């Protein structure tokens, strides 16, 4: 049975209901009331709940903004169950041939990550086809947005992938002090036509080559199996937390798998636990080899 997962956002009145698969293709919608939701029967049904203020549909999630008459803790499970039942019974989320409402101009959500120094800013539009990591302003030739963000003195590192920007800060400030400033800056920058990523300026360095895995066919069978496991089972999970994992190498003699951690995963206090208790155990089980060791090159 399909399972809807709930996820908090930086805004306590907005809760995300995440689907296991994408429910829209490169489109995002915002509905302020039931009349605006003519092309979304599910959104119309949700508006019958008296606490629903706004419904957003984008990518693999539905985000709902509530009125203050309830707390999410009291109603989120019931809403998730209602969405699950609706879809299970064949209900339509979006009807393509109905006149579409005004598309969302742009929304930016802040989401916490397992790394307390990193916050994930989710944007309701596709930002890049290639995951990019920036350690400093000198590396930002391919991302004018990253260059501008580094001008904030508290920004330490930036990671951009698909529809989100993970920002790692220095300890001199708290997220409570700067989240609104960053979120507003990103939103206005993109709405004003600023370039997030210039794909033509991406330098093909080692990390980007590993991201593309261009030499996949020439790798040994075990390395190919490891890459497939990382791509299918690990990457979606770490991406949900604002991070990324890249396959670096596999040493058949030492049974050692080396990976590169990016975004919120890099430097995260829980990354060692994730590597050892999560990824390492998964590879041991799926490859039926209890001697495998996983090592992060920059954890």
N, C-alpha and C positions, 0 to 999 in steps of 0.2 A: 504493500500500500504506500502511496506517495506520502511523504512526511514533510510538513511545513515547519521550518525552524524560525524561531523569533530571535531578533538581534537588536539590542539597544543602539541608539545613535547618540551623538553628542547633545542633541536636543531631547530632553526627557519627555516631551509630548509626542514625539515621533518614534514609532516602532516599525522595524522592518520585518516582513514575513517572507522568508526566502524559500524559493522553490529549488528542487534538485536540478532543474533544467531551465533554460532561457524561456521566457514567456512572451517577449517581444524581440523583434529583430531591428536593432539600430534605431529604435524609436522610444520616446519617453512621453508620458502623458500626465497631466495634472488636472484633477477634477475638484472643484470647490463645492459642488452641489450635485444633486441627482439629475438635474436638467442638462448639465454639462457632460454627463456620463452616458450619452446616448449610444456610443460605440463600445461600451463596456458593461455588459449585464452584471458582471461580478461587482464592479464599483457601485452600480445602482443598488444592488442588494446590500452592500456594506453601508450605504447611506441611510438605510432603515434603522441602523443602530444609532441611538440618539446622541452618542458621544463622538461620532465620526465627524471631523471638521473638514479634512482634506484627504484625498486619496491620490497617491503617486504610483504609477506603474512604469517600470523600466528594467531592462535586462532580465535578471532572474528573481526579481522581488517586487512585492507590493509594499509600499510604506504608507502608514496611516498616521495622520496627525489627529490627536484627540482633543476634545474640549475638556476643561478642568473638572467636570462633574464626576469623573471616575479616575482611578489610577490604573496604569497598565497591568500591574501585578494582579489586579482583581479580574480582568477581562481578557488578557492576552491568550490564554489557553482556549477559551471559548471561541474567540475570533479565529484562531488558527484552525480549530476543529471545523468551524463553519466553512472556511475556505477549502479545507481538505474535502469535506463532504460535497461541496459545490462542484469541484473539479472531478471528483470520483463519479458523480452522477452525470457527467458529460456537459456541464455548464461551460459556456464560452467566457473567456477572459476579455478578449478583444475581438470585435467583429470588423473585419477589414473593409467590407463594402459599405459600411455606414459612414456618413459624413463625419470626418474626424474633427474632434474639438481642437482648440488651440493647443499646439504642442508646447510643452514646457519650455520656457526660455532657457533656464538653466537652474539647477539646484545643486548645492554642494553640502554634503553631510559629513560631519566629523564622527569617526568611529574609533573607540579605544582599541588597542592591540595588546597582546601579552607583554610587549616591551613597554614599560612605563615612560621611556624616553621618546617613543614614537607614536604619532597619531596618524590615522589613515583618513584622508579626505576623499570621499567618493563623489564623483561628478556624474550627472545624468547625461553623459554623452561619451562617445569613444574618444580617447585622447591619443593613443599610439598603437601601432602594430607590433612594436618592439619594446620589450622591457628595458629600461635604462636606469642605471645607478650613477649618482653624482656624489663624489666625496668632497668636492670643493668647487668654487666658482670657475676655476680654470678648466674644468672638465665639461662645461655647459655649452659648448659650441652647437650641439644638436638640440638644445632646449632653451629658447629665450625665456620661458617661464621660470625654469630652474635658476637661470642667471638672476632674474629679478628677485626670486625668493631668497637667494643667498645674501641679498643686500640687507635682509633682516638679521641683525647681529646674533640672534639666538638660534638661527638655523645651522645645524651641524652637517646633516646629510639629507639627500633627497632620492627617492626611488619612484619612478613613474611606470605604470603598467596599465594597459587597457583603459579602464575608466576610473582610476584612482591615483592619488599622489600620497605616498607615505613620507612624512617629514620627521626627522630625528632632531631633537633640540638639545642645546646645552642645558646644564642644570641651573643656570643663573635665573631662570624664570619657570613658573608653573604653567601648565596648559590652561588653567582657568584664566590666566592673564592674557594669553595670546591667541587662543583658538578662534575667537570671533574675528580678530584682525586678519588672520591668515585666511579663514574661510571667505570673508568679504573680499579680500584682495584677489584670491583665485577666481571667484565668481565674476567680479568686475573685469578682471584681465581678459578672461575668455569671452565674456559678453561684448567687450569692446574690440574683438577681433584679433587679440594677441595670439601669437603662435605658441602652442604648447610644445610640440616636437616637430622639428624639421627633419623628416626622414632622410633627406638627401645629404644631411650633414653628419649622419651617424658614422662614426669611425669603426671600421671592422677590427676591433681589438679582440683579444683572446676571450674575454667575457661574452662579447656579442656572438662570437663563433660558437661558443658553448651553448648560448641561448638558442641558436638556430640548429645546432647539432647537425651541421652540414656533412660531417664525415660518418654519419650513422651506419651506412652500409658497409663501411670498411672496418667497423669495430668488431670485437669478438662477441660471441653469442651472449655471454654473461653480461657484458657491458650493455648490450642492446636490451636485455631483459630488465636490467636495473633502470635504464632510462625510461622504458615503458611503464614500469611501476611508479617511478617518480612523477612522470607526466600524468598518469591516470589517477593515482591515489593520493600523492603527497602535494603536488602543486596546487590543486584546487583548495585544499585545506589551508595551506600557508598563505595563498592569495587572499582568502577570506579575512585573514588577520593582517593584511597589508604587507606581506613579505613574498619572497621568491626563493626557490632553490634550484641550483644548476648542477648538473653532473659534470665533474671534472675528470675523474679517471678511476680505473679499477685495476688494482695490482693482483693478478691471479695467484702469485706466490704467497703474498702476505694476506690475501683475502680482504684487502683494505679498499673501501670505497671512499673517495674524496669528493666532497661537494662544496659548493660556494653558496653562502647565505647572503641574501640581499634584503633591503628594506627593513621592516620591523624585526625580521629574524636575526639580522646581524647585530650582535651585541646584546641580544635579549637574554635576561637572566634565566629564562626557562628553555633556551635553545639547546643547552647540553642535555637536559632531560628529554626534550623532543627528539633529539638525534638518537640517544641511547635507548630510551624506553619506547619510542615511537617508530622512527624510520628504521633503525637497526634491527629491531625485533621483527618488523614487517618484512624486511629483506631476508632475514634468516628463515622465516616461515615460508615465504613465497618462493624462495629459491632452494629451500630445503638444505640449507647449509648453515650450521650453527656456529661456524668459525668466522663469519663475516663481521668486519669492524667498519663502522662509519666514522669518518673524521671530517670536520669542517675546517676549511683553510682559513677562514676569517671570522670564526665564531668568537 
